[in-house]
Amino acid sequence: MSRTSQRLFAGPHAGVPASYEMLKEEHEVAVLGAPQISAPVVSTVVNIQPETAVPDHIVWSLFNTLFFNVCCLGFVAFAYSVKSRDRKMVGDMTGARSYASTAKSLNIAALVLGLLIIFGVITAAITRAIISVT
C-alpha cells in the first residue's frame, strides 16, 4: 500500500484537502465565467394592477347584529356583508360594491336607531329619577 500525503487546513475547514478549495474556485469561475466589465444595467418594469379593495363591512355588521340589532337591521346587514364577500371572492366587483353599499346603509341605520334607543332609555331613567326625587 502506498501512502500519499496531503496538506490539510487548520481551522474551520480542518480535515479538508488543500486542493479542494482550489477546485471549488476553478469550478465557480467555469460556471460563472470570468469577471465581466461593467456594462449599462438594463431594468424591466412590471406594472401589476392592484386588486380593487371593496370593503364588505362584515365586522361592523357582526357588531351591530350582537349589540344593536334594532328591527333585525344588524342581522340583515350581516347577510348583505356575507353576500358582498361572496361576490368579491367570485370576482364580481360590481355586485360586491352593491351588496357592500346596502350593508353599509343598514349598518348606519342600525347603529343610529340603537344609539337613539339607548340615549332615550338613559334620558327616561334620569328624568324618572329626577321626578321621583322632587
N, C-alpha and C positions, 0 to 999 in steps of 0.2 A: 504494500500500500504506500502510495506516495502522498506526502503531506505538502500542501501548499499553504503558504502564509498569506493572510490578508490583513491589511491595516483596518482597524475598527475605530469608529468615532467614540469619543467620550462625551458624555452629557446626555441630552435628550434623545439623540439617535444612537445610543450605545448599543453595540452589537450589530449595527448595520454596516455592511462593507462600504468603503470609501467610494468605490466605483458606482455605487447605486445613485448617489447624488448627481454625479456627472451624467449618468444615463438619463436620469429624470430631467435634467436641464436640457439635454440634447433632444429628448422627446418633446418637451414643451416648445422648443424652437422649431422643431419639424412640424408640429401641429399648428402652432400659432403663426408661424412664419417669422421672418427676421423683423426687427424693429422697423416700423414704417415712418416715413417723413410726415410731418403734419400737413394735412390737406384740409380744405374747407369742409366744415361739418354740414351735412345736409339733414334737415329735420323734416319730419312729416307731422302734420296736424290732423287729428281726427276729431271731428265735431260729433258729439253724442247728444242727442236730443234728451233733455231731462224729462222724466215722467211728470205729467201734469198732476199736481197734487190736488186731489179732491177730498176735502175733509168730510168724513162721514158722521161726525158728531156722536159717535156711539157711547163714549164715556159720559158726555153730558146727558144723553138720553137715559143711560142707566141710572145716573144720579137722580134725574127727575122721576124715573119710574119708582125708585126706592123712597124718595123723600117728598116730592111734590107731584104726586100722581092725581092731580085735580081732574075729575071727569075722565080719567084714564088717558089724559093727554101725554103723560110721560111714557106710558106703555106703547101708545100709537107712534110716538116719536122714535122709540126704540125699534119698533118694527120697520119704520122707514129707514132708520140708520143701518139696519141689517141688510135691507134691500139695496141701499146705496153701496155698501161694502161688497155685496154680491155682484152688482153691476160693474164695480171697479175691477174686481178680480177677473171678470169675463173680458174686460177691455172696452165696455160701453161707457165712455166718459160722459156722454150727453145724458144718458139715463141715470148715471151716478150723481151728476150735478143736480138733476131734477129731484131725485129722492132726497139728496142731502139738503137741498133748499127747503123742501117740505118738512124734513126732520128739524131743521133749524127753526123754522117758524113755529112748529108745535112745541119745541123746547122753550122758546121765548114765551109763548102763551102759558105753558105750564108753570114756568118759573114766576112770571108776573102774577098769575092768579094765586099760586101757592104763597107768595110773599104777601099779597094783599090779604089773604085769609089769615095768615099768621099775625100780621100787624093789626088786623081787625079784631082778632081774639085778644091780643095783648091790650089794645085800646079799650075794649069792652071790659076786660078784667080790671084794668086800672080805674076806669070810670065807675064800675060797681063798687070797688074798694073805697073810692072817694065818697060816693053817695052813702055807703053804709056807715062811714065814719061820722058824717055830719048828721 
